[in-house]
């Protein structure tokens, strides 16, 4: 999980993930469009995201398509967010039940 947190710590990498969330399966050129970064910088960021398993790539002919992999983010939500919110949600549900009676 350390690689996932490191990858998510950078705003540029989060922006790339947002782009893939908006439209999955983009090429490097498509991901570079509109960014104030060199292709080499985007490639480096994509490598870090891929090493953290936050994206997966598929070759299609001469193109390499990048896809968002939401599983590591879900694991963070379950491990780090969900356990802290469970008690609050249980309390709110109990409060609601008491108000309904």
C-alpha angles and dihedrals in degrees: 000000000000091000090051093052091046091050093048092048092076119080093211092056091047088052090053090050089050090052091052091047089054093047120006124206102042128162123233090258092053092048091050094052111110095005124122091224136095120250087248092056092048090048090052092050091048090051091055091047091049092048088054089050090239090125135029127203132215126191115228109181106302093342128089113210121206121214131188116244107202096184097093091048090050090051089054090050092051096043103037109019106027097056092053094048097044094079093048092048091048090051092049092048091051091048090051092049091051092051092051093056 
